């Protein structure tokens, strides 16, 4: 594994953008105030059209999917086109 990942934790961020539910799964370095970091990042990206609902540590299954790159993709995202 990469050195960065060894010193980080995987987090799940649930939020709504213009009323539509969204989810991010991202790794952040240990000792990071993830809730503050996520709020600032979402505000930069979406201004007032976003609302954060939950920031939590990923489950073991979610973390494994994150590492393998097998997380479900958002069908509205151009990088997550469905089959």
DRENDO-1510 file (C-alpha; in Angstrom, 1 decimal, always signed):
<recs>
REC; n; res; u; v; w
REC; 1; UNK; +0.0; +0.0; +0.0 .
REC; 2; UNK; +1.0; +3.6; -0.5 .
REC; 3; UNK; +2.6; +5.3; +2.5 .
REC; 4; UNK; -0.2; +8.0; +2.4 .
REC; 5; UNK; -2.9; +5.4; +2.9 .
REC; 6; UNK; -1.1; +3.9; +5.9 .
REC; 7; UNK; -1.3; +7.2; +7.6 .
REC; 8; UNK; -4.9; +7.9; +6.7 .
REC; 9; UNK; -8.5; +6.8; +7.3 .
REC; 10; UNK; -11.3; +6.3; +4.8 .
REC; 11; UNK; -14.4; +8.4; +5.4 .
REC; 12; UNK; -17.9; +8.4; +4.0 .
REC; 13; UNK; -19.5; +11.8; +3.4 .
REC; 14; UNK; -23.3; +12.0; +2.8 .
REC; 15; UNK; -24.6; +15.3; +1.5 .
REC; 16; UNK; -27.3; +16.7; -0.8 .
REC; 17; UNK; -26.6; +18.9; -3.8 .
REC; 18; UNK; -29.6; +20.8; -5.0 .
REC; 19; UNK; -31.8; +18.4; -3.0 .
REC; 20; UNK; -30.3; +15.3; -4.6 .
REC; 21; UNK; -28.5; +12.8; -2.3 .
REC; 22; UNK; -24.8; +12.3; -3.0 .
REC; 23; UNK; -22.0; +10.3; -1.3 .
REC; 24; UNK; -18.3; +10.7; -1.3 .
REC; 25; UNK; -15.8; +8.1; +0.0 .
REC; 26; UNK; -12.4; +9.6; +0.5 .
REC; 27; UNK; -9.2; +9.1; +2.4 .
REC; 28; UNK; -8.0; +11.8; +4.7 .
REC; 29; UNK; -4.7; +11.9; +6.7 .
REC; 30; UNK; -5.0; +11.0; +10.4 .
REC; 31; UNK; -5.5; +14.0; +12.7 .
REC; 32; UNK; -7.4; +15.9; +10.1 .
REC; 33; UNK; -10.7; +17.6; +11.1 .
REC; 34; UNK; -12.6; +15.8; +8.4 .
REC; 35; UNK; -16.0; +17.5; +9.0 .
REC; 36; UNK; -14.4; +20.9; +8.7 .
REC; 37; UNK; -12.3; +19.9; +5.7 .
REC; 38; UNK; -15.3; +18.4; +3.9 .
REC; 39; UNK; -17.5; +21.4; +4.6 .
REC; 40; UNK; -15.0; +23.8; +3.2 .
REC; 41; UNK; -14.4; +21.7; +0.1 .
REC; 42; UNK; -18.1; +21.3; -0.7 .
REC; 43; UNK; -18.6; +25.1; -0.1 .
REC; 44; UNK; -15.8; +25.8; -2.6 .
REC; 45; UNK; -17.3; +23.5; -5.2 .
REC; 46; UNK; -21.0; +24.0; -4.8 .
REC; 47; UNK; -21.4; +27.3; -2.8 .
REC; 48; UNK; -24.9; +27.3; -1.1 .
REC; 49; UNK; -26.4; +24.5; -3.2 .
REC; 50; UNK; -24.9; +21.8; -0.9 .
REC; 51; UNK; -25.9; +20.5; +2.6 .
REC; 52; UNK; -23.7; +18.0; +4.5 .
REC; 53; UNK; -25.8; +15.4; +6.4 .
REC; 54; UNK; -23.2; +12.9; +7.8 .
REC; 55; UNK; -19.4; +12.4; +8.0 .
REC; 56; UNK; -18.4; +9.0; +9.3 .
REC; 57; UNK; -15.7; +6.5; +9.2 .
REC; 58; UNK; -16.1; +3.9; +6.4 .
REC; 59; UNK; -17.0; +0.4; +7.3 .
REC; 60; UNK; -14.5; -2.4; +6.6 .
REC; 61; UNK; -16.5; -3.3; +3.5 .
REC; 62; UNK; -16.6; +0.3; +2.2 .
REC; 63; UNK; -12.9; +0.7; +2.9 .
REC; 64; UNK; -12.1; -2.5; +0.9 .
REC; 65; UNK; -14.3; -1.3; -2.0 .
REC; 66; UNK; -12.5; +2.1; -1.9 .
REC; 67; UNK; -9.1; +0.4; -2.1 .
REC; 68; UNK; -10.1; -1.9; -4.9 .
REC; 69; UNK; -11.9; +0.9; -6.8 .
REC; 70; UNK; -15.2; -1.1; -6.8 .
REC; 71; UNK; -17.5; +1.5; -5.1 .
REC; 72; UNK; -20.8; +2.1; -6.8 .
REC; 73; UNK; -20.7; +5.2; -9.1 .
REC; 74; UNK; -23.2; +8.0; -9.2 .
REC; 75; UNK; -25.1; +7.6; -12.5 .
REC; 76; UNK; -25.4; +11.4; -12.8 .
REC; 77; UNK; -21.6; +11.8; -12.7 .
REC; 78; UNK; -19.9; +11.7; -16.1 .
REC; 79; UNK; -17.1; +9.6; -14.7 .
REC; 80; UNK; -19.6; +7.1; -13.3 .
REC; 81; UNK; -21.6; +6.1; -16.3 .
REC; 82; UNK; -23.8; +3.1; -15.9 .
REC; 83; UNK; -23.6; +0.0; -18.0 .
</recs>
